[in-house]
Amino acid sequence: MRITRITDLDHDALADYARLTDVALRRVTEPEGGLYIAESSKVIERALRAGHVPRSVLMTERWLADIEPLVADHDGEIFVGDAALLETLTGYHLHRGALAAMHRPVLPSVESVIEGARRVVVLEDIVDHTNVGAIFRAVAGLGADAVLVTPRCADPLYRRSVRVSMGTVLQVPWTRLPDWPEGADLLRASGFEVAALALSDDAVALDEYAAAPPERVALVLGTEGDGLSPAALRASDRVVTIPMLHGVDSLNVAAASAVALWALRVPAPASAAGAGAA
């Protein structure tokens, strides 16, 4: 990548970074198959490691030595400017030092994402990008295998989702279901029990369910506020709930995902568990 030090914003390629806080503009500049923004050297490194291709990078001078080697084999431009100029461009302070405009990879098929998986998370219409990112981080940290998002779910590659996930959206296999709740049939045909995490009179407690879980579980999480749709509940094989105390009926969806994934985690093989015990 060639290095361009900028003192003004008169460069067409900088339009990728303009007004990042404007959701409507991001939908124009980052359609499916377009771009996403990776923020911070750690996230940029994870994106590159996942095989994603940068179109350009934007940073302050102090980050150049860290990031230039990461993108040295790619075409495009590294734009370097002072913090005030970059804040004028993006609309906020780049306290993490660097952004990269990355080409979106082609999403894989559902079949390829769930092949060999034992724990899959389905996100139904979750609209808060912070929650999406936090769920991906829980998936990565607690050992689930993949995430499937419904057609109306928020974009996992939205800048805030990527940041909150600490870049794990770039590690965890994921794709978008073409149809929902019809997609539950595909999961069942692949050997998954579809378990809805929800409040219901016929729900089984999570600890009871986790005591003898099926070999393959697809855990379905619902949107903030309303939770899972009636159609999703009808399409599920089992409804599972987290028992609560003190009159609290439920947790935030990201917190609930972490609790459920920990309870349903697949034990590591004995050889792998012993490898770290030095």
N, C-alpha and C positions, 0 to 999 in steps of 0.2 A: 504493500500500500504506500502511496506517496503521501508525504506530510505537507499539509497546507496550513500555514499560520494565518489566522484571520484577524482583521481589525475592524471589519464591518460584516454585514449580513447579506452582502450582494453575491450570493452563490446559490445557484438553483438547487444543488443537492442538500442544502440546509433546510429545505422545505420539509424534509422528513421529520425534523425535530421541532417544527414550529407549533407553538401553543399546545403543548402536550396535555394540558389540563382540560382542553375542549373536547369532550367526548364525541360530539357530532363530527368534528374535523378528523378525529382519529378513525372514525368509521369510513371516512372518505379515503384517507391515506393508507389505511391498513385493512383493506378488504381481505376476504379469504383468498389465500394464494398471493397476498401482497407482502406486507412488512410487519414486523413487531419490533419493539424497542427493548433491548437488554440493558440494564442499568447496573453499574459497578463492575470492577475488574473480575470479581469472583463469578458473577452471573455471565459475563461475556466469555470467560474461560470455559464455563460449563456448556454454554451454547456451542462454542467451537468444538469442544470435545464430543458433543452429540452430533457433529457433522453439519451444523447449521452454517450458512454462508453470510458474512457481513457485506452490506453494500457500502457503508461508511462508518466511521467512528468519530465521536465528538468528545473533546476532553479539555481539561486545563493542563498546563505544561507539566505540573508535578506528577501526572499519571502517565506521561509518555513513555518513560523508561520501563514501566511495568507492562504496558499494553502493546506497545509496538512489536515486541517479539511474538506475541500471541497471534497477531494478524499478518505477520510478515509474508506468509505464503499466499495471501489473498490479493485480489485486485480491488481498486477503489481508493478512497481518500481518508486520511486521518486529519480531521479539522482540529486545530489547537487554538484556543483563544483564552482571554482572561475571564474570570468568573462572572464579572458584571455583564460582559457581552453575551455570554452563554445564557445567563438568567433572562436577559432581554429576549433571546430567541425562544427559550423553552417555557418561560413564564414562571419558573421556580428556581431556587438555588440548587446547583448540582453538588450537594454535600457528599455524594459518593464519587464524584470526580469524573465519571465517564459514562457515555451512552453509546450504544451501537445500534444502527438500523440494520436488522437482520432479515434476510429473505425467509419467509415462512416455508417450512418443509411441507411436502404433500402429506396429508394425513393418511396413516395406514388403514387397512380394513379392520373391521371389528374382529373378524375371525383371526387375523394374525396377531392382534393385541392380546386376545384372551387365550391363545394357544399355550398350553402348558401351565396356565395360571391356576392358583388355588384360592386366592382372595382377590376379588375385583370390587371396586367401588363405583357405583352409578350415581351421578349427580343430576337430580331432576330439577331443572329450572332454577338453580341457585343463581341469584342475580348480583350478589355482592362480591366484587373481585377479591376483597380481603379474605372472605370465607373460602373462596375457591383456592387461593394460594395457600391458606393455612391447612386445608384438607390435603392438598398435594404434599405438603411437608409432613403431615401425619402419615400419609400413605408411604412415603419414602422412609421415614424414620422407624415405622413400626412393621415394615416388611410386607405390605400388600404388593400385589404384582402389577396392577394396572388400574386405570381410571377410564370410565366411559361417561361422556357428557351428553345430555339430551339436546335436541335442536335449539331450545330456548335458553339453555344455560349460558352464563357469562363466559367470556373468552379466557381460557387459561393463559394465553399469551399476552393478555393485556398487561401493560407495564406494572401496575400495582400487584396483579396476581403473581407475576414472575418474581417481583421483589419480596413480597411476603413469604413466598414459598422458598426463599433463599436459593432460587434457581432450580429447585427440584422438579418443576414442571418440564425442565429440559432433560431430566433423567428418567422420570417415570413414564413407561409406555402409556399412551392415551390416544383416544380418538373420539370422534363425535358419532353418536348413534344416528342413523338416517331417520328412524321412526321411534316413537315412544308413546305408550308403553308396549307397542308391538315387539320392541327389542327384547323384552323379557322372554319371549318364546325362543329367540335365538340363544339366549343364555341357558335356558333349560335344555335345549337340544344339545348343547355342549357339555351338559352334565352338572350345571350349577344349580344349587338351590337359591332361589331369589328371596332374600330376606329384607323386608322393609323395616327400617328403624322408625318407629312411630308409636303414638299413643293409641291404644285400642283395647276394648274390653276383652278381646280374645288373644291379646299379645302374651308372649312368653317372656319372662325376665331374661335379661342378657346373660347373667351368670348361669342360669339354668341352661340356656341355649349353648353357651360356650363350653359347658361341661362335657358335651358329646356332639361337637359340631359336625356337619357334613364335610366330606372331603373337599368339595368346591363350593364356595359361598360367594354370591354377588350381593353385596350390601348396598341397599338403595337409600339415599339420603334426600330429603325434600327441601324445598325452598324455605327461605326465612319467613317467619310469621305463620303461614298457613300449613307448612309441612308438606307431606306427600299428598298428591292428588288422589281422589277416590279411585280413579282409573289405575293408578300405580298400585294402590293397595289391593285392588281386585286381581291385578296381574301377578301379585307376589304369592309365593308358596307359604310364607310364614311372616308374621309380624312380631318384631322383637322390640322390647322397650328397656330403657335404663331405669331401674327403680330409683325414685327420688325421695328426699326428705323435706321436712319443714314447709310443706305446702308448695314447693317448687315443682312445676309439672314437667319441665324439660330444660335442656342445656342449649346453648348456641350450637348451630349445626357443626361448626368446625370442632368445638370441644367434644360434642357427642361422637363425631367421627373418630377422634383420638381414643376415647374410652372404648368404643366398640372394637376398633382395630386392635387395641392392646389385648382385649379379652379374647378375640378370635385369632390372635397371631398363631402362625404355624411354628411349632418349636424347631429350632435349628438342629440339624443332625449332630449327634454326639461328637463326631470328629471336629465339626466346625465350632461347636461350643467350647471344646477343650483347647482349640488352637490359640485362643486369646488369653488363656489362663496361665500366664508365665509367672 
